[in-house]
Amino acid sequence: MKVLNKIKNIFVGFLVVVFSLFALIMTLLLLNYNKYGITEFGSTSLVIISEEISNKNYQKGDLVLVEKTRYDIINVGDEIFAYSVNSQGEANVEVGIVGEKYDSEKAISYENGASFSEDYVIGKATKTYHNLGSYLSIIESKWGFLFIVLVPGFMIFLYELYALIVEIKYGDEEEAQ
């Protein structure tokens, strides 16, 4: 019986460590949201491609790492990601080919005519992970974080509390036998 208990404890301990690392990483992703709702680490933004901005280069559900690009490095013909803010104040990500640069205003416009100030330019794509954005969007959502991180974390806490109470109450009796 002691061998089975040790195996069970090792297995449960392993699951707790793996889950804790997963929860820590997801919490870091959420804490690094910028004011537009995009996860940002330093000069790299994690852009999840939605159906509205999917094109031949990026499919819905892709995760694109976008590196911040200074205005003076952007050239006509570059593919650039930018934020667009609608009248309700909601931010969306757009991707397009730079059609013109306006040096006096430090702004760019896409070939389709949409214009963006330097402050709204995210940058150029550096790497694309296909379908990873779908999973990340579920995990980063309110309900996803609740059911994938918080509820299991609470269940682990309750299990460990139960195990502690059982150990305190019955631990000496089992060792005596």
Secondary structure, DSSP 8 states (H G I E B T S, - for coil): -HHHHHHHHHHHHHHHHHHHHHHHHHHHHHHTB-TTS-EEETTEEEEE--GGG--SS--TT-EEEEE---GGG--TT-EEEEEEE-TTS-EEEEEEEEEEEETTTTEEEETTS-EEEGGGEEEEEEEEETTHHHHHHHHHSHHHHIIIIIHHHHHHHHHHHHHHHHHHHHHHHHHH-
